[in-house]
Amino acid sequence: MHLINADLHCHSTVSDGTMEPEALAQRAQANGVELWALTDHDEVKGQHRAMAAAAALGMDYLTGCEISVTFADVTVHIVGLGFDADDEALRQGLAATRGGRAERAREMSDGLAQVGIKGAYEGALKYVGNPDLISRTHFARFLVETGVCTDTHEVFRRFLTEGKPGFIPHRWARLGDAVRWITQAGGMAVIAHPARYKFTPTEEYALFSEFVAHGGRGVEVITGAHSAAEQVKYADMAQEFQLCASRGSDFHSPDESHTDLGTLPDLPGRLTPVWEALAPRVRRAAASA
């Protein structure tokens, strides 16, 4: 089971990716992915499209989304897998989480204008597939297009992280709410790319402890953002907290993402993969075709 090529974290034009769900499915299948999940930010609008595309291509599928939460004044992402994409409480919770993005985006544009970058809000909108989900990534693409920076990574470094002119914090969902929305819809909550948050050991232990207390059951061990040492660290933490392990590229775009769909290392054999625990929730391609 560990040798399944599962990619359970990626983004489409429904949030901040550059490819439609159907094109992502084709890329995943071409790269050998056998079990796939589309995990757009704070939105499940692309789930039925992704599910149909996966079935047509012979891939098994798990429903997915990535929910933004605020923990210790830091934005943390919780991936939901295997839930009912039509669950009304989940949909309402995600809609509430998306609220405020437009106002935040205008404040980001104002901050960039103060350092001479004009029209950033209107420029970012050209890259937005879903106006409810305008994000820093869309601003980054505009700044690359206009030649302010050479790539999106430089944009984040110079303009869109804490202390920089385009950074505006946003209060997202609470950790407990996000976990509850996912689990009550029949899914599993998973901490996404934990190494990215740069918590102190005490803060990180508090995150994992509170996550488990709320009913969270998984953590991404193998991701595009983790080094080999970080993979070992979070494999150990998965065992310590008795969490299932997930694997996902966090793919957004062929031009921007360091890790392509389906190209990650295998999970360590000592861990329990999320797809084993979620086996009854997997949409089997043969059954769906």
VEXTIBA-722096 format. One line per field, with one value per residue: residue number from 1; residue in one letter; x, y, z of N, C-alpha, C, O in turn. Coordinates in steps of 0.02 Angstrom, whole numbers, plus 50000, padded with zeros to 5 digits. Atoms other than C-alpha are relative to their C-alpha. Example, Ala and Ser with C-alpha at 12.3 -4.5 7.8 and 13.67 -1.06 7.14 Angstrom:
<atoms>
pos = 1,2
code = A,S
n_X = 50045,49958
n_Y = 49941,49941
n_Z = 50000,49997
ca_X = 50615,50684
ca_Y = 49775,49947
ca_Z = 50390,50357
c_X = 50045,49961
c_Y = 50060,50055
c_Z = 50000,50037
o_X = 50097,49986
o_Y = 50059,50110
o_Z = 50033,50045
</atoms>
This chain:
<atoms>
pos = 1,2,3,4,5,6,7,8,9,10,11,12,13,14,15,16,17,18,19,20,21,22,23,24,25,26,27,28,29,30,31,32,33,34,35,36,37,38,39,40,41,42,43,44,45,46,47,48,49,50,51,52,53,54,55,56,57,58,59,60,61,62,63,64,65,66,67,68,69,70,71,72,73,74,75,76,77,78,79,80,81,82,83,84,85,86,87,88,89,90,91,92,93,94,95,96,97,98,99,100,101,102,103,104,105,106,107,108,109,110,111,112,113,114,115,116,117,118,119,120,121,122,123,124,125,126,127,128,129,130,131,132,133,134,135,136,137,138,139,140,141,142,143,144,145,146,147,148,149,150,151,152,153,154,155,156,157,158,159,160,161,162,163,164,165,166,167,168,169,170,171,172,173,174,175,176,177,178,179,180,181,182,183,184,185,186,187,188,189,190,191,192,193,194,195,196,197,198,199,200,201,202,203,204,205,206,207,208,209,210,211,212,213,214,215,216,217,218,219,220,221,222,223,224,225,226,227,228,229,230,231,232,233,234,235,236,237,238,239,240,241,242,243,244,245,246,247,248,249,250,251,252,253,254,255,256,257,258,259,260,261,262,263,264,265,266,267,268,269,270,271,272,273,274,275,276,277,278,279,280,281,282,283,284,285,286,287,288,289
code = M,H,L,I,N,A,D,L,H,C,H,S,T,V,S,D,G,T,M,E,P,E,A,L,A,Q,R,A,Q,A,N,G,V,E,L,W,A,L,T,D,H,D,E,V,K,G,Q,H,R,A,M,A,A,A,A,A,L,G,M,D,Y,L,T,G,C,E,I,S,V,T,F,A,D,V,T,V,H,I,V,G,L,G,F,D,A,D,D,E,A,L,R,Q,G,L,A,A,T,R,G,G,R,A,E,R,A,R,E,M,S,D,G,L,A,Q,V,G,I,K,G,A,Y,E,G,A,L,K,Y,V,G,N,P,D,L,I,S,R,T,H,F,A,R,F,L,V,E,T,G,V,C,T,D,T,H,E,V,F,R,R,F,L,T,E,G,K,P,G,F,I,P,H,R,W,A,R,L,G,D,A,V,R,W,I,T,Q,A,G,G,M,A,V,I,A,H,P,A,R,Y,K,F,T,P,T,E,E,Y,A,L,F,S,E,F,V,A,H,G,G,R,G,V,E,V,I,T,G,A,H,S,A,A,E,Q,V,K,Y,A,D,M,A,Q,E,F,Q,L,C,A,S,R,G,S,D,F,H,S,P,D,E,S,H,T,D,L,G,T,L,P,D,L,P,G,R,L,T,P,V,W,E,A,L,A,P,R,V,R,R,A,A,A,S,A
n_X = 50041,49958,49970,50048,49981,50055,49986,50060,49996,49985,50047,50023,50024,50053,49968,49943,49962,50006,50029,50068,50000,49993,49931,49961,50011,49962,49929,49988,50003,49941,49942,50004,50039,50053,50051,49992,50048,49995,50009,50000,50004,50063,50051,50011,50037,49971,49996,50036,49963,49939,50021,50019,49940,49961,50033,49992,49930,49981,49969,50041,50006,50024,50017,49950,49997,49949,50032,49955,50018,49952,49977,49944,49990,49969,50045,49985,50046,50026,50030,50054,50002,50051,50063,50057,49989,50063,50020,50018,49962,49934,50004,50011,49938,49952,50022,49983,49927,49982,50021,49947,49942,49999,49977,49929,49964,49995,49950,49935,49987,49982,49932,49954,50000,49958,49930,49995,50030,50068,50048,49988,50063,50029,49955,50008,50065,49995,49977,50045,50055,50056,49988,50005,49939,49941,49950,49932,49972,50022,49959,49932,49998,50002,49935,49954,50020,49980,49927,49976,49960,49988,50044,50046,49964,49970,50055,50017,49944,49990,50060,50062,49995,50008,49952,49990,50053,50064,50026,50057,50023,50072,50023,50035,50040,49966,49978,50052,50055,49981,49999,50070,50035,49976,50016,50072,50019,49978,49932,49942,49961,49928,49958,49963,49930,49987,49934,50003,50026,49943,50016,49953,50021,50057,50059,50017,50030,50067,50042,50016,50040,50067,50029,50023,50055,50061,50020,49956,49974,49947,49950,49960,49930,49965,50029,49952,49966,49960,49935,49995,49998,50067,50040,49986,50027,50073,50016,49995,50056,50061,50002,50008,50069,50044,50033,49988,49954,50023,49949,50029,49951,50019,49989,50042,49989,49939,49948,49984,49992,49938,50015,50055,50047,49981,49928,49972,49977,50051,50004,49964,50041,50022,50058,50065,50022,50069,50046,50022,50053,50056,50017,50071,50019,49968,50042,49964,50011,50039,50069,50029,50001
n_Y = 49940,49941,49986,49964,49932,49956,49928,49978,49928,49959,49944,49983,49931,49986,49958,49961,50036,49972,50050,50021,50066,50055,50001,50027,50072,50028,49997,50050,50067,50007,50008,50064,49997,50050,49974,49927,49955,49929,49969,49927,49962,49975,50005,50068,49991,50041,50070,50046,50000,50039,50070,50027,50005,50056,50062,50010,50016,50061,49986,49996,49930,49978,49929,49963,49927,49976,49947,49954,49987,49960,50033,49963,49942,50023,50036,50071,50031,50066,50034,50048,50053,50052,49975,49990,49933,49964,49988,49930,49967,49989,49947,49937,49983,49978,49935,49951,49992,49960,49931,49954,50001,49943,49942,50011,49990,49928,49974,50020,49957,49934,50006,50002,49934,49956,50008,49985,50051,49978,50043,50071,50036,50013,50047,50066,50027,50033,50069,50031,50038,49994,49937,50009,50029,49961,50015,49974,50031,49962,49940,50020,50010,49933,49968,50032,49978,49930,49994,49978,50056,50050,50058,49990,50009,49935,49955,50013,49982,49927,49958,50029,50034,49955,49946,49973,49950,50027,50052,49982,50062,50013,50049,50054,50043,50029,50069,50047,49996,50033,50072,50022,49999,50057,50065,50010,50015,50068,50002,49999,49938,50013,49940,49992,49977,49968,49966,49932,49950,49973,49995,50027,50067,49996,49982,50056,50053,49977,50009,50070,50023,49973,50032,50067,49992,49982,50056,50006,50069,50010,49947,50009,50017,49992,49944,49963,49950,50031,50029,50069,50000,49984,50060,50044,49969,50004,50072,50013,49967,50038,50057,49977,49977,50052,49971,50028,49960,49982,49988,49956,49955,49929,49974,49944,49977,50026,49948,49973,50051,50038,50071,50016,50051,50071,50011,50000,50064,50039,49994,50051,50059,50007,49957,50019,49949,49976,50035,50062,49982,49972,50045,49999,49936,49992,50010,50045,49982,50051,49995,49937,49994
n_Z = 50000,49996,50065,50042,50017,49979,49993,49965,49986,50058,50007,50068,50009,49951,49950,50025,50051,50067,50045,49984,49968,50049,50023,49944,49999,50055,49983,49947,50029,50042,49956,49965,49939,49996,49955,50007,49968,50012,49933,50008,49938,49972,50052,50026,50062,50053,49981,50044,50062,49990,49990,50065,50041,49974,50019,50072,50014,49965,49935,49940,49980,49935,49998,49962,49997,49954,49961,49966,49930,49962,49939,49971,50044,50062,50045,50006,50047,49983,50057,49988,50050,49994,49972,50045,50028,49999,49930,49995,49947,50027,50051,49966,49966,50050,50024,49949,50001,50059,49989,49981,50045,50046,49961,49987,50063,50013,49954,50027,50056,49973,49974,50057,50032,49960,50020,50071,50043,50009,50036,49985,49990,50066,50033,49971,50020,50066,49989,49952,50028,49953,49964,49927,49975,50017,49949,50011,50060,50058,50001,50020,50072,50030,49992,50047,50067,50011,49997,49935,49974,50051,49989,49944,49936,49984,49979,49931,49959,49997,49992,49976,49936,49942,49997,50067,50014,50024,49955,49956,49967,50003,49951,50034,49956,49942,50013,49981,50048,50063,49990,49990,50065,50040,49970,50000,50069,50014,50025,49955,49999,50007,49998,50063,50000,49935,49995,50027,49954,49962,49929,49952,49980,49954,50039,50043,49958,49983,50060,50008,49943,50007,50060,49982,49952,50037,50043,50058,50004,50048,50011,50061,49988,50064,50038,50040,49958,49948,50014,49977,49926,49975,50010,49943,49939,49995,49993,49929,49966,50016,49955,49931,49990,50027,50057,50066,50040,50067,50052,50050,50031,49995,50067,50021,50068,50031,50003,49934,49948,50001,50000,50044,49977,50005,50003,49932,49973,49966,49928,49963,49989,49930,49988,50027,50048,49992,50046,49969,49952,50037,50055,50019,50028,50065,50058,50044,50070,50034,49977,50022,50073
ca_X = 50000,50144,50203,50044,50087,49967,49969,49848,49889,49876,49783,49682,49612,49471,49596,49774,49833,49855,49776,49594,49546,49533,49707,49779,49700,49780,49951,49936,49887,50028,50151,50092,49978,49859,49766,49736,49655,49624,49643,49598,49610,49450,49340,49262,49188,49307,49277,49146,49246,49405,49314,49240,49407,49497,49369,49382,49571,49569,49632,49560,49507,49489,49394,49504,49523,49652,49582,49673,49675,49758,49861,49978,49956,50024,49927,49925,49847,49740,49704,49539,49528,49386,49241,49068,49098,48913,48909,48820,48911,49079,49026,48963,49123,49230,49124,49151,49338,49345,49260,49374,49495,49441,49465,49633,49684,49645,49749,49892,49877,49883,50041,50124,50071,50164,50327,50288,50196,50033,49877,49923,49744,49680,49834,49811,49628,49684,49754,49604,49490,49380,49368,49320,49494,49610,49775,49958,49999,49895,49987,50151,50109,50067,50234,50326,50226,50271,50455,50464,50533,50602,50494,50357,50479,50569,50402,50359,50533,50534,50352,50228,50294,50279,50363,50361,50255,50124,50094,49925,49882,49712,49617,49565,49462,49503,49596,49456,49325,49421,49451,49268,49203,49310,49276,49089,49081,49157,49337,49510,49600,49786,49917,49990,50179,50218,50400,50343,50275,50444,50369,50479,50481,50359,50239,50247,50211,50062,49997,50007,49933,49785,49757,49745,49633,49510,49507,49644,49715,49849,50006,50096,50264,50315,50283,50364,50414,50505,50690,50749,50787,50614,50535,50620,50571,50387,50385,50443,50309,50175,50222,50234,50059,49988,49945,49923,50048,50005,50100,50068,50165,50072,50080,50014,50090,50213,50307,50311,50311,50475,50390,50281,50128,50170,50358,50381,50476,50376,50313,50423,50363,50344,50198,50012,49962,49806,49736,49733,49630,49519,49498,49306,49306,49413,49315,49372,49394,49320,49165,49143,49170
ca_Y = 50000,50120,50107,50186,50345,50458,50647,50722,50908,51021,51176,51225,51388,51369,51441,51495,51365,51402,51242,51188,51034,50926,50977,50940,50768,50735,50792,50684,50531,50560,50566,50398,50457,50318,50408,50595,50737,50916,51027,51205,51338,51362,51301,51138,51207,51103,50937,50861,50912,50836,50677,50653,50686,50563,50428,50455,50436,50281,50365,50336,50497,50574,50736,50874,51055,51159,51268,51422,51436,51555,51473,51570,51720,51617,51558,51368,51258,51106,50987,50894,50727,50605,50715,50740,50887,50933,50944,51107,51146,51125,51235,51371,51365,51382,51528,51617,51585,51659,51816,51965,51916,52058,52190,52115,52118,52303,52338,52238,52343,52503,52443,52405,52575,52659,52587,52637,52483,52550,52455,52293,52249,52266,52175,52031,52012,51961,51800,51759,51617,51637,51818,51755,51680,51821,51789,51838,51717,51818,51977,51885,51836,52018,52079,51950,51998,52183,52146,52201,52029,51883,51748,51727,51669,51836,51928,51841,51872,52059,52111,51985,51913,51986,52154,52186,52323,52208,52096,52111,51981,51900,51810,51643,51501,51430,51265,51175,51238,51180,51008,50994,51045,50910,50770,50801,50791,50616,50662,50667,50826,50833,50963,51028,51051,51080,51132,51290,51374,51400,51372,51351,51172,51224,51307,51159,51036,51144,51142,50953,50928,51044,50971,50795,50854,50924,50759,50787,50623,50656,50754,50782,50696,50694,50862,50975,51092,50965,50924,50746,50789,50865,50709,50607,50732,50730,50542,50534,50659,50561,50410,50509,50583,50424,50516,50446,50508,50600,50635,50783,50895,51059,51085,51252,51282,51206,51372,51403,51239,51154,50984,50910,50803,50622,50645,50635,50501,50359,50369,50281,50103,50124,50245,50219,50309,50416,50318,50158,50242,50323,50169,50171,50353,50328,50349,50198,50234,50069,50095,50273,50242
ca_Z = 50000,50036,49855,49786,49692,49786,49766,49890,49882,49730,49670,49516,49446,49573,49698,49657,49531,49346,49274,49265,49368,49211,49152,49324,49319,49150,49213,49369,49268,49144,49289,49356,49496,49550,49690,49674,49771,49717,49873,49825,49960,50061,49918,49856,49695,49587,49673,49558,49404,49475,49527,49353,49269,49382,49347,49159,49169,49279,49439,49611,49696,49869,49892,49960,50014,50106,50245,50309,50499,50621,50757,50873,50755,50610,50456,50459,50325,50364,50220,50223,50133,50098,50154,50078,49960,49970,50161,50201,50364,50277,50132,50250,50351,50195,50134,50300,50289,50114,50177,50192,50055,49940,50076,50122,49938,49923,50078,50002,49844,49947,50033,49867,49798,49941,49873,49694,49628,49558,49502,49590,49638,49460,49396,49516,49465,49289,49364,49474,49419,49573,49637,49811,49824,49772,49861,49876,49735,49612,49662,49641,49463,49422,49491,49386,49230,49253,49280,49461,49507,49408,49488,49617,49751,49740,49754,49916,49985,49945,49960,50029,50191,50366,50381,50193,50109,50031,50182,50268,50401,50397,50534,50464,50537,50708,50709,50800,50678,50525,50597,50648,50475,50394,50517,50530,50340,50352,50310,50389,50441,50398,50447,50283,50258,50444,50415,50327,50483,50569,50741,50893,50960,51097,50974,50856,50996,51046,50867,50855,51028,50998,50824,50894,51037,50909,50813,50683,50619,50489,50443,50278,50293,50110,50024,49897,50040,50149,50146,50176,50358,50380,50308,50444,50579,50534,50511,50692,50745,50653,50757,50919,50896,50816,50656,50481,50352,50192,50031,49915,49797,49832,49644,49579,49408,49284,49285,49473,49570,49615,49631,49495,49525,49564,49581,49770,49867,49944,50122,50250,50276,50464,50443,50412,50251,50256,50109,50211,50348,50216,50106,50118,50062,49906,49744,49645,49460,49404,49510,49447,49262
c_X = 50043,50027,49950,50027,49940,50025,49937,50004,50020,49942,49984,49981,49942,50028,50059,50046,49990,49967,49930,50003,50011,50072,50047,49993,50041,50075,50017,50002,50061,50064,49995,49961,49942,49942,50013,49949,50015,49983,50003,49990,49928,49941,49995,49964,50027,49996,49964,50034,50062,49983,49983,50061,50044,49971,50010,50071,50024,50037,49949,50004,49977,49981,50051,49988,50056,49973,50052,49975,50053,50016,50062,50020,50036,49946,50025,49948,49983,49967,49945,49998,49941,49934,49945,50005,49935,49975,49988,50040,50072,49999,49990,50063,50052,49981,50018,50076,50023,49984,50058,50060,50003,50025,50075,50041,50008,50051,50071,50020,50021,50071,50052,50004,50045,50074,50006,49971,49925,49957,50007,49935,49969,50044,49992,49935,50004,50019,49951,49945,49938,50012,49995,50067,50062,50051,50067,50030,49980,50037,50070,50005,49998,50069,50054,49985,50026,50074,50028,50046,50008,49957,49959,50034,50033,49947,49984,50055,50004,49937,49943,50005,50000,50057,50014,49940,49934,49969,49945,49977,49924,49982,49958,49957,50041,50017,49945,49942,50016,50000,49929,49962,50019,49974,49924,49972,50027,50072,50053,50035,50074,50037,50042,50070,50023,50067,49996,49984,50054,49983,50061,49979,49939,49936,49977,49967,49929,49953,49978,49953,49928,49964,49972,49941,49935,49977,50039,50036,50059,50049,50036,50073,50041,49964,50055,50040,50047,50067,50001,50001,49931,49952,50009,49970,49925,49974,50002,49941,49934,49994,49987,49927,49949,49957,50015,50044,49972,50059,49967,50050,49988,50012,49950,50005,50063,50058,50024,50018,50065,49988,49939,49954,50030,50073,50034,50028,49942,49998,50044,49955,49974,49936,49937,49977,49928,49953,49980,49943,49937,49976,49925,49978,50031,49949,50038,49983,49955,49927,49966,49990,49933
c_Y = 50063,50020,50030,50070,50045,50072,50033,50074,50036,50050,50015,50074,50017,50039,50036,49960,50031,49951,49982,49930,49942,49995,49974,49924,49966,49999,49948,49930,49986,49988,49938,50002,49950,50023,50075,50036,50071,50035,50075,50034,50020,49995,49927,50002,49955,49926,49953,49996,49955,49925,49967,49990,49942,49933,49985,49978,49938,50011,49996,50072,50007,50073,50036,50075,50018,50061,50042,50011,50045,49964,50036,50058,49983,49966,49929,49970,49929,49970,49953,49950,49953,50021,50001,50072,50041,50014,50075,50037,50015,50058,50069,50024,50027,50069,50055,50013,50042,50073,50044,50000,50062,50063,49995,50014,50074,50033,49981,50046,50070,50000,50000,50069,50049,49992,50004,49950,50015,49946,49926,49961,49982,49950,49929,49968,49964,49926,49960,49962,50006,50063,49995,49978,50037,49994,50032,49972,50038,50066,49984,49992,50067,50034,49967,50024,50071,50011,50025,49947,49948,49938,50012,49992,50065,50050,49989,50025,50076,50038,49969,49957,50051,50051,50033,50042,49972,49949,50029,49935,49993,49948,49948,49961,49980,49928,49950,50000,49964,49925,49973,49999,49938,49935,49988,49988,49932,49993,49999,50067,49984,50067,50003,50026,50034,50036,50073,50053,50030,50012,49980,49929,50000,50016,49942,49944,50020,49992,49928,49975,50025,49969,49931,50004,50016,49944,49995,49933,49991,50058,49985,49989,50012,50055,50034,50050,49970,49974,49928,49996,50015,49942,49951,50029,49990,49928,49981,50031,49965,49940,50022,50018,49951,50028,49959,50048,50012,50020,50045,50052,50073,50035,50055,50014,49968,50049,50022,49946,49962,49925,49986,49948,49930,49985,49997,49932,49963,50017,49947,49942,49992,50040,49970,50053,50020,49960,49931,50013,50024,49955,50000,50064,50012,49986,49958,50014,49950,50005,50063,50004,49977
c_Z = 50000,49931,49952,49985,50012,50003,50025,50021,49937,49991,49926,49996,50046,50059,49969,49954,49931,49950,50023,50032,49951,49974,50054,50003,49945,50016,50054,49971,49956,50040,50044,50065,49997,50045,50006,50043,49978,50066,49995,50068,50015,49951,49976,49933,49943,50011,49951,49931,50006,50007,49933,49955,50022,49978,49926,49982,50037,50065,50055,50026,50072,49996,50044,50001,50049,50036,50036,50071,50030,50065,50025,49954,49935,49957,49990,49953,50023,49937,50024,49943,50013,50030,49947,49974,49998,50071,50011,50053,49976,49950,50033,50036,49952,49973,50050,50001,49941,50009,50022,49954,49954,50036,50014,49937,49984,50047,49978,49942,50024,50027,49945,49965,50037,49984,49924,49952,49994,49966,50015,50009,49933,49961,50025,49977,49932,50007,50043,49963,50042,50042,50076,50030,49976,50057,49982,49935,49937,49994,49976,49925,49963,50004,49956,49928,49985,50009,50065,50031,49944,50007,50063,50068,50021,50023,50073,50047,50010,50021,50041,50063,50056,50003,49934,49980,49976,50046,50044,50034,49994,50052,49964,50049,50061,49985,50015,49952,49936,50007,50007,49934,49959,50028,50001,49930,49978,49979,50055,49994,50004,50006,49937,50014,50065,50005,49978,50052,50045,50074,50042,50018,50046,49962,49956,50039,50020,49941,49993,50056,49994,49940,50017,50048,49965,49953,49936,49999,49953,49995,49934,50019,49938,49960,49960,50041,50051,49974,50024,50077,50029,49990,50058,50064,50005,49996,50074,50038,49985,50046,50072,50015,49971,49943,49936,49960,49931,49955,49947,49976,50015,49933,49984,49926,49971,50002,50069,50052,49992,49992,49957,50032,49992,50002,50068,50019,50033,50075,50034,50019,50070,50015,49971,49951,50011,49957,50027,50049,49965,49944,49983,49966,49931,49944,49950,49927,49965,50019,49974,49925,49971
o_X = 50023,50044,49968,50049,49899,50078,49888,49978,50077,49890,50028,49992,49924,49992,50049,50105,49947,49957,49915,50051,50047,50097,50095,50042,50072,50110,50069,50048,50088,50111,50036,49963,49906,49885,50068,49894,50073,49931,50048,49960,49895,49896,50046,49938,49989,50021,49992,50033,50076,50019,50003,50067,50070,50007,50023,50081,50083,50071,49892,50051,49934,50019,50080,49954,50078,49961,50097,49917,50110,49971,50111,50079,50063,49904,50081,49890,50027,49919,49955,50003,49925,49897,49958,49995,49938,49919,50033,50059,50098,50042,50020,50079,50087,50024,50039,50098,50070,50015,50099,50103,50057,50065,50111,50094,50060,50087,50118,50078,50066,50109,50105,50057,50075,50114,50055,49977,49887,49983,49988,49931,49950,50018,49993,49932,49963,50007,49964,49907,49882,50054,50025,50076,50115,50034,50074,50068,50020,50054,50100,50055,50031,50091,50102,50031,50048,50098,50088,50096,49970,49942,49971,50014,50035,49960,49979,50042,50018,49943,49903,49959,50007,50115,50049,49886,49882,49920,49955,49956,49888,50018,49904,49941,50103,49981,49932,49912,49976,49975,49913,49926,49976,49947,49902,49917,50024,50093,50037,50048,50094,50019,50079,50081,50037,50073,50040,49997,50042,50006,50104,49921,49896,49884,49918,49918,49885,49895,49919,49907,49881,49904,49916,49894,49881,49923,50022,50055,50084,50034,50050,50105,50096,49908,50114,50092,50081,50070,49954,49970,49912,49907,49961,49939,49899,49918,49959,49913,49890,49939,49949,49902,49889,49896,50069,50045,49944,50114,49915,50090,50036,50034,49890,49955,50112,50116,50076,50057,50082,50029,49886,49974,50059,50093,50095,50010,49890,50047,50051,49897,49927,49910,49939,49964,49887,49895,49929,49893,49882,49939,49910,49925,50015,49914,50083,49924,49911,49882,49905,49949,49923
o_Y = 50114,50078,50042,50104,50056,50085,50041,50093,50032,50044,50011,50111,50075,50077,50083,49977,50075,49969,49981,49893,49895,49939,49939,49889,49914,49951,49916,49891,49931,49956,49928,49953,49947,50003,50097,50010,50092,50022,50107,50006,50054,50037,49893,49951,49938,49887,49901,49944,49915,49883,49910,49941,49905,49889,49928,49946,49918,49965,50019,50108,49969,50113,50007,50102,49976,50113,50015,50028,50049,49948,50042,50072,50028,49930,49918,49991,49889,49998,49916,49969,49939,49979,49991,50119,50101,50038,50115,50095,50068,50102,50118,50083,50075,50111,50109,50069,50081,50116,50023,50043,50088,50101,50044,50044,50095,50079,50020,50066,50100,50048,50031,50089,50093,50036,49980,49958,49999,49904,49885,49903,49924,49907,49882,49907,49920,49886,49902,49992,50003,50062,50035,49983,50006,49998,50063,50006,50045,50088,50022,50013,50075,50064,50001,50041,50084,50067,50038,49964,49947,49905,50059,50022,50081,50090,50037,50054,50100,50093,50007,49921,50111,50034,50084,50034,50004,49917,50080,49889,50042,49899,49963,49985,49983,49894,49905,49948,49925,49889,49919,49951,49906,49893,49932,49963,49914,49939,49993,50091,49940,50115,49956,50068,50094,50082,50112,50112,50081,50059,49943,49911,49956,49985,49929,49914,49978,49973,49914,49937,49986,49954,49915,49965,49997,49949,49954,49908,49935,50113,49927,50032,50041,50045,50023,50073,50008,49942,49906,49952,49986,49932,49923,49992,49971,49914,49944,50000,49962,49924,49990,50003,49966,50017,49931,50108,49967,50032,50027,50077,50112,50092,50048,50032,49959,50029,50055,49960,49940,49889,50016,49913,49914,49929,50001,49881,49992,50042,49892,49952,49954,50035,49928,50109,49980,49950,49904,49977,50017,49977,49999,50067,50061,49935,49983,50020,49970,49995,50066,50042,49979
o_Z = 49971,49921,49894,50031,49968,50031,49989,50073,49915,50022,49883,50044,50053,50091,49930,49946,49923,49892,50083,50022,49967,49964,50039,50014,49957,50000,50050,49986,49956,50016,50089,50103,49947,50034,50023,50055,49979,50096,50022,50114,49976,49953,49968,49910,49898,49970,49933,49899,49961,49980,49920,49919,49980,49956,49907,49931,50032,50089,50048,50012,50095,49970,50090,49957,50088,50004,50068,50082,50006,50104,49988,49945,49902,49984,49966,49953,50040,49912,50072,49885,50070,50054,49887,50012,49987,50079,49998,50042,49990,49953,50011,50036,49967,49961,50031,50012,49947,49978,50063,49960,49941,50009,50008,49941,49960,50027,49985,49936,49995,50017,49951,49941,50007,50000,49895,49891,50040,49929,49974,49989,49922,49926,49986,49966,49920,49962,50059,49925,50015,50087,50111,50091,49966,50115,49929,49901,49891,49939,49938,49895,49911,49956,49937,49890,49929,50002,50071,50063,49895,49958,50100,50117,50080,50068,50112,50099,50065,50049,50068,50079,50044,49997,49931,50009,49985,50028,50078,49999,49986,50061,49938,50103,50060,49948,49975,49939,49910,49964,49980,49920,49928,49991,49990,49922,49919,49959,50114,49938,50042,49972,49922,50057,50065,50046,49996,50040,50077,50104,50020,50005,50040,49975,49950,50017,50023,49950,49984,50044,50005,49943,49998,50043,49989,49924,49893,50052,49948,50019,49918,50048,49941,49937,49971,50018,50086,49922,50058,50106,50080,50031,50083,50103,50058,50016,50098,50083,50028,50070,50108,50068,49970,49940,49929,49974,49899,49979,49919,50016,50013,49931,49997,49894,50007,50002,50074,50098,49936,49963,49968,50078,49941,49987,50072,49989,50050,50103,50007,50038,50082,50071,49926,49973,50033,49976,50006,50050,49991,49900,49923,49935,49898,49946,49916,49910,49927,49978,49968,49901,49911
</atoms>
